Amino acid sequence: MVHGPGFLALVESLRSRVKECTVAEARVRAAAGARLIDVREQSEWAAGHAAGAEYLGKGVIERDIEALVPDKAAEIILYCGGGFRSVLAADALMQMGYTNVCSMAGGWRDWTATGAPTA
């Protein structure tokens, strides 16, 4: 997908504030209990997602995260298709008081490229 320059500028402006993790790190953390949350569109989720992930689309994450993850210190790993939308979502959660959030760099694209388990 080709991203517009304004979108890329916005994401890049947030990267310095948002922690990012690799697929390998995300897998280790998820196995240890971190919440792995897919923020892609419902149709993307339905076509395949990371094994063990939960779905909470970027369009509603701010509205619904507190019901899904009430503990604002819980470790949360967000991913999207390529690691852009998850940066935006991670920044929003941090603004809401979540203190242990990271965006998985490379997103679903890198998850599948590394052969990580899918559902």
Backbone as XML, in Angstrom:
<?xml version="1.0"?>
<chain id="A" units="angstrom">
  <residue number="1" name="MET">
    <atom name="N" x="0.830" y="-1.183" z="0.000"/>
    <atom name="CA" x="0.000" y="0.000" z="0.000"/>
    <atom name="C" x="0.868" y="1.238" z="0.000"/>
  </residue>
  <residue number="2" name="VAL">
    <atom name="N" x="0.496" y="2.206" z="-0.795"/>
    <atom name="CA" x="1.196" y="3.488" z="-0.848"/>
    <atom name="C" x="0.519" y="4.428" z="0.142"/>
  </residue>
  <residue number="3" name="HIS">
    <atom name="N" x="1.319" y="4.962" z="1.050"/>
    <atom name="CA" x="0.796" y="5.882" z="2.059"/>
    <atom name="C" x="1.046" y="7.317" z="1.629"/>
  </residue>
  <residue number="4" name="GLY">
    <atom name="N" x="0.089" y="8.184" z="1.939"/>
    <atom name="CA" x="0.217" y="9.595" z="1.630"/>
    <atom name="C" x="1.273" y="10.262" z="2.488"/>
  </residue>
  <residue number="5" name="PRO">
    <atom name="N" x="1.831" y="11.353" z="2.016"/>
    <atom name="CA" x="2.890" y="12.031" z="2.758"/>
    <atom name="C" x="2.432" y="12.582" z="4.106"/>
  </residue>
  <residue number="6" name="GLY">
    <atom name="N" x="1.201" y="13.045" z="4.192"/>
    <atom name="CA" x="0.705" y="13.557" z="5.469"/>
    <atom name="C" x="0.593" y="12.456" z="6.511"/>
  </residue>
  <residue number="7" name="PHE">
    <atom name="N" x="0.095" y="11.289" z="6.088"/>
    <atom name="CA" x="-0.011" y="10.133" z="6.985"/>
    <atom name="C" x="1.368" y="9.712" z="7.466"/>
  </residue>
  <residue number="8" name="LEU">
    <atom name="N" x="2.321" y="9.602" z="6.539"/>
    <atom name="CA" x="3.679" y="9.197" z="6.910"/>
    <atom name="C" x="4.319" y="10.202" z="7.852"/>
  </residue>
  <residue number="9" name="ALA">
    <atom name="N" x="4.103" y="11.484" z="7.611"/>
    <atom name="CA" x="4.658" y="12.515" z="8.487"/>
    <atom name="C" x="4.076" y="12.404" z="9.895"/>
  </residue>
  <residue number="10" name="LEU">
    <atom name="N" x="2.784" y="12.147" z="9.981"/>
    <atom name="CA" x="2.140" y="11.990" z="11.288"/>
    <atom name="C" x="2.728" y="10.802" z="12.034"/>
  </residue>
  <residue number="11" name="VAL">
    <atom name="N" x="2.814" y="9.668" z="11.371"/>
    <atom name="CA" x="3.361" y="8.465" z="12.017"/>
    <atom name="C" x="4.800" y="8.718" z="12.454"/>
  </residue>
  <residue number="12" name="GLU">
    <atom name="N" x="5.601" y="9.281" z="11.574"/>
    <atom name="CA" x="7.008" y="9.532" z="11.918"/>
    <atom name="C" x="7.136" y="10.496" z="13.092"/>
  </residue>
  <residue number="13" name="SER">
    <atom name="N" x="6.229" y="11.457" z="13.210"/>
    <atom name="CA" x="6.289" y="12.409" z="14.320"/>
    <atom name="C" x="5.997" y="11.734" z="15.659"/>
  </residue>
  <residue number="14" name="LEU">
    <atom name="N" x="5.321" y="10.599" z="15.626"/>
    <atom name="CA" x="4.965" y="9.886" z="16.857"/>
    <atom name="C" x="5.960" y="8.791" z="17.222"/>
  </residue>
  <residue number="15" name="ARG">
    <atom name="N" x="6.730" y="8.320" z="16.275"/>
    <atom name="CA" x="7.644" y="7.189" z="16.530"/>
    <atom name="C" x="8.591" y="7.442" z="17.696"/>
  </residue>
  <residue number="16" name="SER">
    <atom name="N" x="9.008" y="8.679" z="17.910"/>
    <atom name="CA" x="9.934" y="8.957" z="19.009"/>
    <atom name="C" x="9.257" y="8.809" z="20.371"/>
  </residue>
  <residue number="17" name="ARG">
    <atom name="N" x="7.944" y="8.875" z="20.409"/>
    <atom name="CA" x="7.192" y="8.748" z="21.670"/>
    <atom name="C" x="6.715" y="7.332" z="21.925"/>
  </residue>
  <residue number="18" name="VAL">
    <atom name="N" x="6.617" y="6.524" z="20.881"/>
    <atom name="CA" x="6.022" y="5.193" z="20.977"/>
    <atom name="C" x="7.116" y="4.134" z="20.964"/>
  </residue>
  <residue number="19" name="LYS">
    <atom name="N" x="7.053" y="3.212" z="21.913"/>
    <atom name="CA" x="7.980" y="2.081" z="21.900"/>
    <atom name="C" x="7.581" y="1.137" z="20.774"/>
  </residue>
  <residue number="20" name="GLU">
    <atom name="N" x="8.577" y="0.590" z="20.100"/>
    <atom name="CA" x="8.321" y="-0.416" z="19.082"/>
    <atom name="C" x="9.068" y="-1.684" z="19.466"/>
  </residue>
  <residue number="21" name="CYS">
    <atom name="N" x="8.533" y="-2.807" z="19.043"/>
    <atom name="CA" x="9.175" y="-4.090" z="19.291"/>
    <atom name="C" x="9.171" y="-4.899" z="18.003"/>
  </residue>
  <residue number="22" name="THR">
    <atom name="N" x="10.073" y="-5.846" z="17.915"/>
    <atom name="CA" x="10.142" y="-6.726" z="16.757"/>
    <atom name="C" x="9.122" y="-7.848" z="16.898"/>
  </residue>
  <residue number="23" name="VAL">
    <atom name="N" x="8.925" y="-8.590" z="15.834"/>
    <atom name="CA" x="8.051" y="-9.768" z="15.896"/>
    <atom name="C" x="8.591" y="-10.757" z="16.923"/>
  </residue>
  <residue number="24" name="ALA">
    <atom name="N" x="9.892" y="-10.989" z="16.908"/>
    <atom name="CA" x="10.487" y="-11.935" z="17.861"/>
    <atom name="C" x="10.232" y="-11.497" z="19.302"/>
  </residue>
  <residue number="25" name="GLU">
    <atom name="N" x="10.419" y="-10.213" z="19.576"/>
    <atom name="CA" x="10.159" y="-9.701" z="20.927"/>
    <atom name="C" x="8.683" y="-9.821" z="21.271"/>
  </residue>
  <residue number="26" name="ALA">
    <atom name="N" x="7.815" y="-9.506" z="20.322"/>
    <atom name="CA" x="6.374" y="-9.598" z="20.562"/>
    <atom name="C" x="5.972" y="-11.025" z="20.887"/>
  </residue>
  <residue number="27" name="ARG">
    <atom name="N" x="6.524" y="-11.989" z="20.189"/>
    <atom name="CA" x="6.179" y="-13.396" z="20.442"/>
    <atom name="C" x="6.595" y="-13.817" z="21.846"/>
  </residue>
  <residue number="28" name="VAL">
    <atom name="N" x="7.791" y="-13.419" z="22.263"/>
    <atom name="CA" x="8.269" y="-13.754" z="23.610"/>
    <atom name="C" x="7.384" y="-13.093" z="24.661"/>
  </residue>
  <residue number="29" name="ARG">
    <atom name="N" x="7.082" y="-11.821" z="24.464"/>
    <atom name="CA" x="6.266" y="-11.093" z="25.438"/>
    <atom name="C" x="4.841" y="-11.633" z="25.498"/>
  </residue>
  <residue number="30" name="ALA">
    <atom name="N" x="4.278" y="-11.965" z="24.341"/>
    <atom name="CA" x="2.922" y="-12.522" z="24.324"/>
    <atom name="C" x="2.889" y="-13.874" z="25.030"/>
  </residue>
  <residue number="31" name="ALA">
    <atom name="N" x="3.917" y="-14.681" z="24.821"/>
    <atom name="CA" x="3.992" y="-15.982" z="25.503"/>
    <atom name="C" x="4.096" y="-15.806" z="27.012"/>
  </residue>
  <residue number="32" name="ALA">
    <atom name="N" x="4.641" y="-14.668" z="27.440"/>
    <atom name="CA" x="4.788" y="-14.380" z="28.874"/>
    <atom name="C" x="3.573" y="-13.656" z="29.449"/>
  </residue>
  <residue number="33" name="GLY">
    <atom name="N" x="2.558" y="-13.404" z="28.605"/>
    <atom name="CA" x="1.328" y="-12.819" z="29.123"/>
    <atom name="C" x="0.937" y="-11.463" z="28.588"/>
  </residue>
  <residue number="34" name="ALA">
    <atom name="N" x="1.749" y="-10.857" z="27.738"/>
    <atom name="CA" x="1.358" y="-9.564" z="27.153"/>
    <atom name="C" x="0.123" y="-9.755" z="26.281"/>
  </residue>
  <residue number="35" name="ARG">
    <atom name="N" x="-0.699" y="-8.735" z="26.218"/>
    <atom name="CA" x="-1.897" y="-8.748" z="25.359"/>
    <atom name="C" x="-1.489" y="-8.353" z="23.959"/>
  </residue>
  <residue number="36" name="LEU">
    <atom name="N" x="-1.695" y="-9.231" z="22.991"/>
    <atom name="CA" x="-1.387" y="-8.972" z="21.590"/>
    <atom name="C" x="-2.692" y="-8.574" z="20.911"/>
  </residue>
  <residue number="37" name="ILE">
    <atom name="N" x="-2.763" y="-7.330" z="20.442"/>
    <atom name="CA" x="-4.016" y="-6.799" z="19.910"/>
    <atom name="C" x="-3.836" y="-6.353" z="18.469"/>
  </residue>
  <residue number="38" name="ASP">
    <atom name="N" x="-4.693" y="-6.890" z="17.612"/>
    <atom name="CA" x="-4.722" y="-6.563" z="16.189"/>
    <atom name="C" x="-5.635" y="-5.360" z="16.004"/>
  </residue>
  <residue number="39" name="VAL">
    <atom name="N" x="-5.096" y="-4.281" z="15.429"/>
    <atom name="CA" x="-5.882" y="-3.058" z="15.254"/>
    <atom name="C" x="-6.286" y="-2.828" z="13.795"/>
  </residue>
  <residue number="40" name="ARG">
    <atom name="N" x="-6.128" y="-3.855" z="12.954"/>
    <atom name="CA" x="-6.487" y="-3.710" z="11.539"/>
    <atom name="C" x="-8.002" y="-3.689" z="11.373"/>
  </residue>
  <residue number="41" name="GLU">
    <atom name="N" x="-8.439" y="-3.554" z="10.135"/>
    <atom name="CA" x="-9.868" y="-3.599" z="9.822"/>
    <atom name="C" x="-10.408" y="-5.008" z="10.049"/>
  </residue>
  <residue number="42" name="GLN">
    <atom name="N" x="-11.689" y="-5.113" z="10.318"/>
    <atom name="CA" x="-12.333" y="-6.402" z="10.565"/>
    <atom name="C" x="-12.084" y="-7.382" z="9.414"/>
  </residue>
  <residue number="43" name="SER">
    <atom name="N" x="-12.143" y="-6.914" z="8.182"/>
    <atom name="CA" x="-11.923" y="-7.800" z="7.035"/>
    <atom name="C" x="-10.494" y="-8.342" z="7.009"/>
  </residue>
  <residue number="44" name="GLU">
    <atom name="N" x="-9.526" y="-7.547" z="7.436"/>
    <atom name="CA" x="-8.141" y="-8.015" z="7.507"/>
    <atom name="C" x="-7.999" y="-9.089" z="8.581"/>
  </residue>
  <residue number="45" name="TRP">
    <atom name="N" x="-8.596" y="-8.844" z="9.739"/>
    <atom name="CA" x="-8.591" y="-9.820" z="10.839"/>
    <atom name="C" x="-9.203" y="-11.141" z="10.386"/>
  </residue>
  <residue number="46" name="ALA">
    <atom name="N" x="-10.352" y="-11.066" z="9.723"/>
    <atom name="CA" x="-11.052" y="-12.269" z="9.287"/>
    <atom name="C" x="-10.231" y="-13.080" z="8.290"/>
  </residue>
  <residue number="47" name="ALA">
    <atom name="N" x="-9.409" y="-12.418" z="7.500"/>
    <atom name="CA" x="-8.585" y="-13.106" z="6.501"/>
    <atom name="C" x="-7.389" y="-13.818" z="7.130"/>
  </residue>
  <residue number="48" name="GLY">
    <atom name="N" x="-7.061" y="-13.501" z="8.360"/>
    <atom name="CA" x="-5.949" y="-14.133" z="9.065"/>
    <atom name="C" x="-5.356" y="-13.179" z="10.068"/>
  </residue>
  <residue number="49" name="HIS">
    <atom name="N" x="-4.895" y="-13.738" z="11.182"/>
    <atom name="CA" x="-4.312" y="-12.907" z="12.234"/>
    <atom name="C" x="-3.303" y="-13.722" z="13.034"/>
  </residue>
  <residue number="50" name="ALA">
    <atom name="N" x="-2.554" y="-13.041" z="13.857"/>
    <atom name="CA" x="-1.561" y="-13.695" z="14.698"/>
    <atom name="C" x="-2.258" y="-14.636" z="15.673"/>
  </residue>
  <residue number="51" name="ALA">
    <atom name="N" x="-1.730" y="-15.831" z="15.788"/>
    <atom name="CA" x="-2.292" y="-16.795" z="16.745"/>
    <atom name="C" x="-2.218" y="-16.194" z="18.145"/>
  </residue>
  <residue number="52" name="GLY">
    <atom name="N" x="-3.316" y="-16.272" z="18.867"/>
    <atom name="CA" x="-3.383" y="-15.751" z="20.222"/>
    <atom name="C" x="-3.732" y="-14.277" z="20.328"/>
  </residue>
  <residue number="53" name="ALA">
    <atom name="N" x="-3.866" y="-13.616" z="19.185"/>
    <atom name="CA" x="-4.184" y="-12.182" z="19.212"/>
    <atom name="C" x="-5.658" y="-11.955" z="19.524"/>
  </residue>
  <residue number="54" name="GLU">
    <atom name="N" x="-5.935" y="-10.767" z="20.006"/>
    <atom name="CA" x="-7.298" y="-10.303" z="20.226"/>
    <atom name="C" x="-7.566" y="-9.209" z="19.204"/>
  </residue>
  <residue number="55" name="TYR">
    <atom name="N" x="-8.827" y="-9.014" z="18.858"/>
    <atom name="CA" x="-9.161" y="-7.989" z="17.883"/>
    <atom name="C" x="-9.793" y="-6.774" z="18.548"/>
  </residue>
  <residue number="56" name="LEU">
    <atom name="N" x="-9.259" y="-5.616" z="18.200"/>
    <atom name="CA" x="-9.846" y="-4.348" z="18.614"/>
    <atom name="C" x="-9.392" y="-3.314" z="17.592"/>
  </residue>
  <residue number="57" name="GLY">
    <atom name="N" x="-10.224" y="-3.093" z="16.596"/>
    <atom name="CA" x="-9.866" y="-2.235" z="15.478"/>
    <atom name="C" x="-9.495" y="-0.823" z="15.887"/>
  </residue>
  <residue number="58" name="LYS">
    <atom name="N" x="-8.611" y="-0.233" z="15.105"/>
    <atom name="CA" x="-8.152" y="1.128" z="15.378"/>
    <atom name="C" x="-9.302" y="2.120" z="15.450"/>
  </residue>
  <residue number="59" name="GLY">
    <atom name="N" x="-10.343" y="1.878" z="14.711"/>
    <atom name="CA" x="-11.472" y="2.797" z="14.709"/>
    <atom name="C" x="-12.233" y="2.875" z="16.019"/>
  </residue>
  <residue number="60" name="VAL">
    <atom name="N" x="-12.085" y="1.847" z="16.876"/>
    <atom name="CA" x="-12.827" y="1.829" z="18.139"/>
    <atom name="C" x="-11.939" y="1.587" z="19.359"/>
  </residue>
  <residue number="61" name="ILE">
    <atom name="N" x="-10.638" y="1.518" z="19.166"/>
    <atom name="CA" x="-9.766" y="1.132" z="20.275"/>
    <atom name="C" x="-9.873" y="2.086" z="21.458"/>
  </residue>
  <residue number="62" name="GLU">
    <atom name="N" x="-9.936" y="3.381" z="21.190"/>
    <atom name="CA" x="-10.018" y="4.334" z="22.306"/>
    <atom name="C" x="-11.320" y="4.166" z="23.077"/>
  </residue>
  <residue number="63" name="ARG">
    <atom name="N" x="-12.375" y="3.834" z="22.371"/>
    <atom name="CA" x="-13.678" y="3.658" z="23.012"/>
    <atom name="C" x="-13.736" y="2.369" z="23.829"/>
  </residue>
  <residue number="64" name="ASP">
    <atom name="N" x="-13.123" y="1.297" z="23.347"/>
    <atom name="CA" x="-13.335" y="-0.033" z="23.923"/>
    <atom name="C" x="-12.181" y="-0.604" z="24.730"/>
  </residue>
  <residue number="65" name="ILE">
    <atom name="N" x="-11.000" y="0.009" z="24.696"/>
    <atom name="CA" x="-9.836" y="-0.583" z="25.351"/>
    <atom name="C" x="-10.020" y="-0.742" z="26.854"/>
  </residue>
  <residue number="66" name="GLU">
    <atom name="N" x="-10.673" y="0.194" z="27.497"/>
    <atom name="CA" x="-10.784" y="0.116" z="28.957"/>
    <atom name="C" x="-11.645" y="-1.058" z="29.402"/>
  </residue>
  <residue number="67" name="ALA">
    <atom name="N" x="-12.580" y="-1.493" z="28.569"/>
    <atom name="CA" x="-13.370" y="-2.678" z="28.897"/>
    <atom name="C" x="-12.560" y="-3.949" z="28.655"/>
  </residue>
  <residue number="68" name="LEU">
    <atom name="N" x="-11.752" y="-3.960" z="27.588"/>
    <atom name="CA" x="-10.953" y="-5.138" z="27.265"/>
    <atom name="C" x="-9.735" y="-5.275" z="28.173"/>
  </residue>
  <residue number="69" name="VAL">
    <atom name="N" x="-9.078" y="-4.153" z="28.450"/>
    <atom name="CA" x="-7.869" y="-4.139" z="29.278"/>
    <atom name="C" x="-7.997" y="-3.017" z="30.305"/>
  </residue>
  <residue number="70" name="PRO">
    <atom name="N" x="-8.659" y="-3.281" z="31.419"/>
    <atom name="CA" x="-8.852" y="-2.218" z="32.409"/>
    <atom name="C" x="-7.573" y="-1.817" z="33.151"/>
  </residue>
  <residue number="71" name="ASP">
    <atom name="N" x="-6.592" y="-2.713" z="33.224"/>
    <atom name="CA" x="-5.342" y="-2.438" z="33.930"/>
    <atom name="C" x="-4.428" y="-1.598" z="33.037"/>
  </residue>
  <residue number="72" name="LYS">
    <atom name="N" x="-4.248" y="-0.342" z="33.384"/>
    <atom name="CA" x="-3.470" y="0.566" z="32.539"/>
    <atom name="C" x="-1.971" y="0.290" z="32.594"/>
  </residue>
  <residue number="73" name="ALA">
    <atom name="N" x="-1.540" y="-0.620" z="33.465"/>
    <atom name="CA" x="-0.138" y="-1.029" z="33.512"/>
    <atom name="C" x="0.093" y="-2.347" z="32.771"/>
  </residue>
  <residue number="74" name="ALA">
    <atom name="N" x="-0.955" y="-2.956" z="32.263"/>
    <atom name="CA" x="-0.818" y="-4.224" z="31.544"/>
    <atom name="C" x="0.037" y="-4.035" z="30.299"/>
  </residue>
  <residue number="75" name="GLU">
    <atom name="N" x="0.817" y="-5.065" z="29.974"/>
    <atom name="CA" x="1.621" y="-4.986" z="28.753"/>
    <atom name="C" x="0.737" y="-5.253" z="27.546"/>
  </residue>
  <residue number="76" name="ILE">
    <atom name="N" x="0.755" y="-4.317" z="26.610"/>
    <atom name="CA" x="-0.065" y="-4.383" z="25.401"/>
    <atom name="C" x="0.838" y="-4.229" z="24.195"/>
  </residue>
  <residue number="77" name="ILE">
    <atom name="N" x="0.708" y="-5.165" z="23.256"/>
    <atom name="CA" x="1.426" y="-5.089" z="21.992"/>
    <atom name="C" x="0.390" y="-4.930" z="20.894"/>
  </residue>
  <residue number="78" name="LEU">
    <atom name="N" x="0.497" y="-3.853" z="20.141"/>
    <atom name="CA" x="-0.437" y="-3.579" z="19.053"/>
    <atom name="C" x="0.226" y="-3.886" z="17.718"/>
  </residue>
  <residue number="79" name="TYR">
    <atom name="N" x="-0.559" y="-4.425" z="16.791"/>
    <atom name="CA" x="-0.034" y="-4.587" z="15.440"/>
    <atom name="C" x="-1.114" y="-4.296" z="14.416"/>
  </residue>
  <residue number="80" name="CYS">
    <atom name="N" x="-0.635" y="-3.912" z="13.237"/>
    <atom name="CA" x="-1.517" y="-3.640" z="12.101"/>
    <atom name="C" x="-0.900" y="-4.324" z="10.889"/>
  </residue>
  <residue number="81" name="GLY">
    <atom name="N" x="-1.142" y="-3.816" z="9.706"/>
    <atom name="CA" x="-0.617" y="-4.446" z="8.508"/>
    <atom name="C" x="0.873" y="-4.276" z="8.324"/>
  </residue>
  <residue number="82" name="GLY">
    <atom name="N" x="1.393" y="-3.081" z="8.622"/>
    <atom name="CA" x="2.803" y="-2.818" z="8.385"/>
    <atom name="C" x="3.506" y="-2.025" z="9.462"/>
  </residue>
  <residue number="83" name="GLY">
    <atom name="N" x="2.807" y="-1.714" z="10.551"/>
    <atom name="CA" x="3.431" y="-0.998" z="11.655"/>
    <atom name="C" x="3.204" y="0.498" z="11.667"/>
  </residue>
  <residue number="84" name="PHE">
    <atom name="N" x="2.216" y="0.968" z="10.916"/>
    <atom name="CA" x="1.916" y="2.399" z="10.891"/>
    <atom name="C" x="0.703" y="2.717" z="11.771"/>
  </residue>
  <residue number="85" name="ARG">
    <atom name="N" x="-0.422" y="2.069" z="11.487"/>
    <atom name="CA" x="-1.641" y="2.321" z="12.269"/>
    <atom name="C" x="-1.441" y="1.965" z="13.736"/>
  </residue>
  <residue number="86" name="SER">
    <atom name="N" x="-0.623" y="0.954" z="13.999"/>
    <atom name="CA" x="-0.388" y="0.562" z="15.390"/>
    <atom name="C" x="0.390" y="1.635" z="16.151"/>
  </residue>
  <residue number="87" name="VAL">
    <atom name="N" x="1.227" y="2.400" z="15.471"/>
    <atom name="CA" x="1.906" y="3.525" z="16.120"/>
    <atom name="C" x="0.869" y="4.567" z="16.539"/>
  </residue>
  <residue number="88" name="LEU">
    <atom name="N" x="-0.060" y="4.871" z="15.647"/>
    <atom name="CA" x="-1.118" y="5.839" z="15.973"/>
    <atom name="C" x="-1.956" y="5.355" z="17.154"/>
  </residue>
  <residue number="89" name="ALA">
    <atom name="N" x="-2.318" y="4.079" z="17.138"/>
    <atom name="CA" x="-3.133" y="3.521" z="18.223"/>
    <atom name="C" x="-2.356" y="3.503" z="19.534"/>
  </residue>
  <residue number="90" name="ALA">
    <atom name="N" x="-1.070" y="3.157" z="19.481"/>
    <atom name="CA" x="-0.253" y="3.133" z="20.697"/>
    <atom name="C" x="-0.158" y="4.520" z="21.310"/>
  </residue>
  <residue number="91" name="ASP">
    <atom name="N" x="0.021" y="5.526" z="20.485"/>
    <atom name="CA" x="0.085" y="6.895" z="20.992"/>
    <atom name="C" x="-1.230" y="7.273" z="21.683"/>
  </residue>
  <residue number="92" name="ALA">
    <atom name="N" x="-2.347" y="6.902" z="21.087"/>
    <atom name="CA" x="-3.647" y="7.214" z="21.691"/>
    <atom name="C" x="-3.790" y="6.534" z="23.052"/>
  </residue>
  <residue number="93" name="LEU">
    <atom name="N" x="-3.383" y="5.263" z="23.145"/>
    <atom name="CA" x="-3.494" y="4.560" z="24.431"/>
    <atom name="C" x="-2.591" y="5.190" z="25.480"/>
  </residue>
  <residue number="94" name="MET">
    <atom name="N" x="-1.413" y="5.609" z="25.080"/>
    <atom name="CA" x="-0.522" y="6.275" z="26.027"/>
    <atom name="C" x="-1.150" y="7.573" z="26.526"/>
  </residue>
  <residue number="95" name="GLN">
    <atom name="N" x="-1.802" y="8.299" z="25.645"/>
    <atom name="CA" x="-2.480" y="9.527" z="26.062"/>
    <atom name="C" x="-3.614" y="9.229" z="27.033"/>
  </residue>
  <residue number="96" name="MET">
    <atom name="N" x="-4.166" y="8.022" z="26.966"/>
    <atom name="CA" x="-5.247" y="7.603" z="27.859"/>
    <atom name="C" x="-4.712" y="7.064" z="29.189"/>
  </residue>
  <residue number="97" name="GLY">
    <atom name="N" x="-3.396" y="7.008" z="29.344"/>
    <atom name="CA" x="-2.816" y="6.570" z="30.607"/>
    <atom name="C" x="-2.234" y="5.172" z="30.615"/>
  </residue>
  <residue number="98" name="TYR">
    <atom name="N" x="-2.265" y="4.469" z="29.495"/>
    <atom name="CA" x="-1.637" y="3.146" z="29.427"/>
    <atom name="C" x="-0.129" y="3.340" z="29.392"/>
  </residue>
  <residue number="99" name="THR">
    <atom name="N" x="0.584" y="2.613" z="30.250"/>
    <atom name="CA" x="2.006" y="2.871" z="30.457"/>
    <atom name="C" x="2.936" y="1.821" z="29.884"/>
  </residue>
  <residue number="100" name="ASN">
    <atom name="N" x="2.405" y="0.716" z="29.381"/>
    <atom name="CA" x="3.257" y="-0.382" z="28.910"/>
    <atom name="C" x="2.774" y="-0.859" z="27.542"/>
  </residue>
  <residue number="101" name="VAL">
    <atom name="N" x="2.796" y="0.047" z="26.569"/>
    <atom name="CA" x="2.270" y="-0.214" z="25.227"/>
    <atom name="C" x="3.418" y="-0.200" z="24.229"/>
  </residue>
  <residue number="102" name="CYS">
    <atom name="N" x="3.389" y="-1.116" z="23.287"/>
    <atom name="CA" x="4.341" y="-1.046" z="22.185"/>
    <atom name="C" x="3.642" y="-1.382" z="20.877"/>
  </residue>
  <residue number="103" name="SER">
    <atom name="N" x="4.216" y="-0.879" z="19.805"/>
    <atom name="CA" x="3.748" y="-1.138" z="18.454"/>
    <atom name="C" x="4.708" y="-2.140" z="17.833"/>
  </residue>
  <residue number="104" name="MET">
    <atom name="N" x="4.160" y="-3.200" z="17.254"/>
    <atom name="CA" x="5.016" y="-4.203" z="16.634"/>
    <atom name="C" x="5.461" y="-3.709" z="15.256"/>
  </residue>
  <residue number="105" name="ALA">
    <atom name="N" x="6.738" y="-3.426" z="15.130"/>
    <atom name="CA" x="7.303" y="-2.941" z="13.870"/>
    <atom name="C" x="7.104" y="-3.996" z="12.777"/>
  </residue>
  <residue number="106" name="GLY">
    <atom name="N" x="6.696" y="-3.540" z="11.621"/>
    <atom name="CA" x="6.490" y="-4.453" z="10.498"/>
    <atom name="C" x="5.142" y="-5.117" z="10.462"/>
  </residue>
  <residue number="107" name="GLY">
    <atom name="N" x="4.427" y="-5.107" z="11.584"/>
    <atom name="CA" x="3.062" y="-5.609" z="11.654"/>
    <atom name="C" x="2.850" y="-7.011" z="11.107"/>
  </residue>
  <residue number="108" name="TRP">
    <atom name="N" x="1.650" y="-7.215" z="10.598"/>
    <atom name="CA" x="1.226" y="-8.502" z="10.043"/>
    <atom name="C" x="2.175" y="-8.958" z="8.934"/>
  </residue>
  <residue number="109" name="ARG">
    <atom name="N" x="2.642" y="-8.026" z="8.131"/>
    <atom name="CA" x="3.561" y="-8.351" z="7.036"/>
    <atom name="C" x="4.791" y="-9.087" z="7.571"/>
  </residue>
  <residue number="110" name="ASP">
    <atom name="N" x="5.425" y="-8.549" z="8.620"/>
    <atom name="CA" x="6.616" y="-9.187" z="9.172"/>
    <atom name="C" x="6.264" y="-10.437" z="9.974"/>
  </residue>
  <residue number="111" name="TRP">
    <atom name="N" x="5.105" y="-10.443" z="10.631"/>
    <atom name="CA" x="4.661" y="-11.624" z="11.382"/>
    <atom name="C" x="4.606" y="-12.828" z="10.443"/>
  </residue>
  <residue number="112" name="THR">
    <atom name="N" x="3.952" y="-12.659" z="9.310"/>
    <atom name="CA" x="3.810" y="-13.787" z="8.379"/>
    <atom name="C" x="5.130" y="-14.105" z="7.685"/>
  </residue>
  <residue number="113" name="ALA">
    <atom name="N" x="5.929" y="-13.092" z="7.395"/>
    <atom name="CA" x="7.212" y="-13.319" z="6.721"/>
    <atom name="C" x="8.172" y="-14.137" z="7.579"/>
  </residue>
  <residue number="114" name="THR">
    <atom name="N" x="8.050" y="-14.034" z="8.897"/>
    <atom name="CA" x="8.931" y="-14.788" z="9.784"/>
    <atom name="C" x="8.384" y="-16.175" z="10.094"/>
  </residue>
  <residue number="115" name="GLY">
    <atom name="N" x="7.210" y="-16.489" z="9.580"/>
    <atom name="CA" x="6.632" y="-17.806" z="9.830"/>
    <atom name="C" x="6.001" y="-17.947" z="11.193"/>
  </residue>
  <residue number="116" name="ALA">
    <atom name="N" x="5.720" y="-16.828" z="11.850"/>
    <atom name="CA" x="5.065" y="-16.873" z="13.161"/>
    <atom name="C" x="3.664" y="-17.493" z="12.994"/>
  </residue>
  <residue number="117" name="PRO">
    <atom name="N" x="3.148" y="-18.134" z="14.034"/>
    <atom name="CA" x="1.857" y="-18.827" z="13.919"/>
    <atom name="C" x="0.683" y="-17.882" z="13.666"/>
  </residue>
  <residue number="118" name="THR">
    <atom name="N" x="-0.227" y="-18.331" z="12.810"/>
    <atom name="CA" x="-1.404" y="-17.548" z="12.460"/>
    <atom name="C" x="-2.669" y="-18.346" z="12.718"/>
  </residue>
  <residue number="119" name="ALA">
    <atom name="N" x="-3.768" y="-17.645" z="12.726"/>
    <atom name="CA" x="-5.073" y="-18.287" z="12.888"/>
    <atom name="C" x="-6.004" y="-17.737" z="11.828"/>
  </residue>
</chain>
